[in-house]
């Protein structure tokens, strides 16, 4: 029995979770029967007609791309439009289409990290974290109500840390208060000072969940006026395999000149008419390198705050690049958008091949229903950079 398309897309969703995509993005399965068999997978940056031709000629059952075909809303996929022809050609060739875009940019083994490793950056670290900021919610309740409170706030989403859920910390102490006229105290009387054994319950919460966790805490609290704290936690860059965020930064194995570094970038990336554009003193020494795949001028100010000697990205605009250089910060290396993002395809190929050849041991293949089926994964040999030549 062949591996089903739904099994492959389930695996891809584990590797690059759809929830990691930006709100404006369009990721996931574009066309294809979920129950259909998959034996050949082609990987490419763009769902361009020439790539579809390559997929059909090879007999691919699935085309996985980085850039979405249908990013903006459409009302028709009739074959008299370029996008419509792509859909019709894929269906006619029995080939499904799957997109992993911004959900594949930021995580480990994603597009940003792949570019960094391709350029020789050792142990690349995230430049701008993609994780939601965190709060710490601290509440104070009578000890007998502590378990009820812990359940209420964690049911609402508090206490999630990595692969762990319902994480809380509780200490015991004495609460003191004086009910005034107009109060309706749960414990004690108006005008009498009260001393109550209470539990202090702490839990972290993703900031977008702050309101619902506070509401859950209020609803579960026995007091008329519950005492609680909301502490905004500092943004600490994540590291290690679970790190997720835009851009990567790290050191080269040895210091080189900017001229030498630019040559190494040219060697590491597939050839395009765009080539490698460099701004900065060619004899400047380069050790720390920052990169962002795709159009990376949105991170220019952030990169200025790092110790990077050079920033490698794509699609830099004239005025933004000029203003950046006036700050006497890192040099700039502008590479072809397609070439930078192509570096992810061999990484994805290896991850998929490892999953399909070791389904019994890989944690990433828990959703696969078939074992031992041969699935061939190939990186497209077609350059889809829009700039074809230099005159």
N, C-alpha and C positions, 0 to 999 in steps of 0.2 A: 504494500500500500504506500503510495507516494505521500510526501508531506503536503498538507493542505495549506492553501494561501492564508487562512485564518491563523494557522500555527506560526507561520513566518511573520505575519504582521504583529501577532502577539509578542513574539520575540523582539522585534524591532521596537515595540512600545515599551518593553522592559528596558532595553538599552538606552532609548531616548524617549522618555516619557512625554506623552502629549501635553500634560499639565505644565511642562517646562516651556512650552511655546508662548510667544507673546500674544496678547489678546487679539491683535490685528492679523495674526498669521493663519495659514490654512495648511494643516498637516494631516497625515494619515492616508488611508486608502482612497484613491481618486476614482478608480474603476477596476473592476475585476470581481469574479465570483468567489466569496470567502471559502467555499467548499472545493474550489478548483485545485488541481494538483500543481505543485511547483517542483521543477527539477533543475531549472536554469534561471539564475538571477543576474541581471546586468546592473551595474552601479554607474551612475553618471551625475554630473553637476546639474545639467539642464535637461528638461523634457523637450528638447528641440526635435524637429522633424527628422534631422539627420541621425539623431540618437535612436529615435523610434525605428528608423530603417535598419540601423545596426542591430537593434534588439530583435526585430523580425527576421533578419537574415540569419542570425545565430539560433533562432528558435527559442528565445527567452520566454519564460512564463511570467516573469515579474521584472519590472524596471523600477529600481529605487533611485530617486533623485533628491538633490538638496533643495533646489529652487522649485517653488510651487507652480503648477500649470495654471491653476484657477485661484490666484491670490485675491483678485477682485471679483465681485459678484457678477455672474453672467446669467442671462435669461434663455440662452440657447447654446447648444453644442453642435449645431448643424455643421455639416462638412464644408460649407462655403466660407468658413472662417479658419484662421490658422490654428487656434486652440481646438476648434471642433474637429478639424482634420486629424490632429494628434489623437484625440479620443477615439475617433472612428478607426484610425489605422491600428491603434493598440487593440481595440476590441476585435477587429478583423483578423489580427495576427494572434489572437488568444493570449495577449500579454497584459497583465495587470499593471497598474501604476501606483506607487506609494511615495509619499513625500515626507522627509524629515528635515525641517528647516531650522527655525530658531530653537527648537527643542534639541537639535543636534549641535548647535553652536557652543553652548556654555558648559556642558558636563565634561567629566573625564572621558577620554577617548573620543571627544567631539572634534569639531572643525578647528576651533581655536588652538586646542592642545596639539592636534595633528600638525598644524602649521609650525608651531613652536618646535616640536620634536624634529620635523623635517629640516629646520634651519639650524639644528645643533644645539638648541637650548637645553641645558641639563636641569632636571627637576623643575619644570615650569610651574609657576604659581599664578593663581587668579589675580587679575588687576582690579576688577570691579565685581564684587560679589553679586550673584544673581538670587541669593536667598532672601526671603522676606525678613525685615528687621524684627527683632524680638523684644518683648516686654517680659517683666516678671510681675505676676500678680501675687500679692500677699494679703491673706485674709485672717481674721481673728474670730474664733467661734468657741463656745463652750466645748470642753473636751468630749462630752457625750455626742456632740453634733459633728465631730471631725470627719468621720467616715462619710457621712451624708454630703458634707461640703466637698471632700476630695472627689467623690463620684460626680457631683454636679459640674464642677469646673472641668474635669477631664472628659466627661461626656460632651461638653461644649467645645472641646478641641485643645484645651491646655495640656501641658505635660508631654508634648511630642518632641523627642530629641533623637534625631537620626533614625535608627532602626528600633527605637524604644518608644513605648506609649505609656500614658498614665504615670509619668514621672512627677513625683511631688516630694517635698521635704516638710516634716512636721516637728516642731518643738513645743514644749509646754511652758507656760508662765502664768503670771497673775495679771488679769485685766482690772482696771479701776475706773469707775465712772460715777457721776452724780446726776441722776435724773432731775430735770427742772420742771417747773410748772408747764403743763401742756403735753408732757411726754407720756407715753403709754409703755413703760418698760416691760420686757418679757421677764426679766429677773429684777427683784427689788422693788422699792417704793420711791415715789417722788419725794425729794428732799433728803433721802438717805444715801450716804456714800456706800458703794458696793465694791466688793472684792470677789472676783470670780476666776476660778481656775479655767484658763482658756488654752486652746491650741493655735499656734501660728502656722499656717499652711502656705507654702510657697510653691509656685509652679511657673515655668516659662510658657509663653504663648506667642504664636506668630501674630504680629501687630494687626494684620487685617482681621483677626478673630477677636481682637480686644473687646469690642462692644458686646458680642454675644457671650463671651466668657464672664464679663462683669454682670450682665443681665442674669446669667445662670447662677452666679454667686449671690446676687441680691435675692433671687427667688428662693434659694435654698437656705438663706441665713435666717436664724430665728429672731434676730434683733430688729427692732423698729428702725434703728440707724446703724447699719453695719459699719464697722471700721475696716478699712482696707487700703492698701497702697498699690499704685501702678508705677513701676520703675522701667524707664526706657533703657535698654541695655546697649552698650557700645557695640559698634560694628567691628567684629574681629574677623579678618580674612580666614577662610577655611583652607585647610591643606589636606593633602593625601588624596586617595582614590575618589573620595566622595566630594571633593571640591567642585563647585559649580559657579561659573561666573564668566563675564566677558573679558576677553584679552588674556594673555599670558605673559609672564616676565621671568627671566632667569639669566644665568651666566653661561657663556660659552666655555668650552674646555680650555681654550687659551685666548689671550688677548690678540686681536688683529687690528689692522687699520680698516677704516671705513671702506677704502677701495677693495681690500682683500675680502671684507665681509660681503660687499655687494656682488663680487664675483662668485662667492660661495652660494649666495641666494640664487643667482642665475643658474648655477649648476644643480641646485636642489629642486627647482621648480620646472614643470614642463614648459617647453618653449612656446612663446607667443609673440605676435608682432608688437605688442605693448612693450615687452622687454622689462628692464629694471631701471627705474628713474631714481636718482639719488640727489638729495639736498644736504650739503654739509661739506666740511673740509675733508678731502679724500685721505689725508694723512692722520686724521683724528683716530685715536685709539678706541676700540670697541670691545667691551667685555660684557656689559649687561644689555640684554636685548628685550624689547617689548614688542609684542605682535598682537594684531587683531585681524581675523579673517574677514573678508568682505569689506564693505565701506566702513572704515574705522575712524573717520574724523570726529565722531561723537565722543571719542575717548581722548582727544588731544589734551584737554585741560587736565584730565586725570593723570595721563602719562607725564605731564610736566612736573607733577608732584612726586614722581618716582626717581630712582637713581639710574634710569635707563640711559645708555649712551646713544641708542638708535631706536627708532620706532618703525616697524615694518607693517604696512597695511595697504589698502587699495582705495581707489577712487577719491584721492585727496583733491579738494578744490583749491584753486589758485590762491584766493584771499586767505582761506583758513591756513594753508601751508605757510604762506608768507608771514602771517601774524604769529604763528607758532615759532618760526625760526627767530623772530625778533626777541624772544625771551631767552635766547642763548641756552636753550635746552638741548634735548637729544637731536641727532641728525634724523633725517627722514629717508625711508626707502619705500617707494610706491611700486607695487607689483600688480599684475593683472588679477582682477577679481576672480576670474575662473581658475587661474593657476593656483592661487592661494587656497581656494576651497577644494581643489582637486586632491590636495594632500590628504584629505580625510578618507577618500575612497579606498586606498589600500589598507588603511586601519580598519574600516568597516568590513572589508573583504576578509581580513584575518579573523575578526571577531565572529563573523557569520560562519566561516569555515570551521573554526574551533568548536562552535556550538553544534554544527551538524555532524561533525566527526566524533564528538564525545558527548552524545545526548544523555548518557547515563550518569556522567560525573559533573557536567557543567550546571552551575546554579542558574544560568541564564536560559536554560532550555526546559524549565519546569512545566511550561505550557505545551510543549511539543507532544503530539499524540503518537508519532511514528518514531521508530528507532532503526538506525542502520541504513536509512535511505540515502542514496547518493544525491546530493544537491551541489551543483556546480555554481560557483560565484566568480564573476568576471568583472574587471574594471574596464569601462568603456575606453576605447582607444581614440575616440573622436574629440577633437578640440572644438568647443562651442564658444570660445571667446569671440565676441562680435567683431573685433578688429582683425581683419584678415591679412593686411600687409601694410608696409610703409612705402610711400612713394619716394 
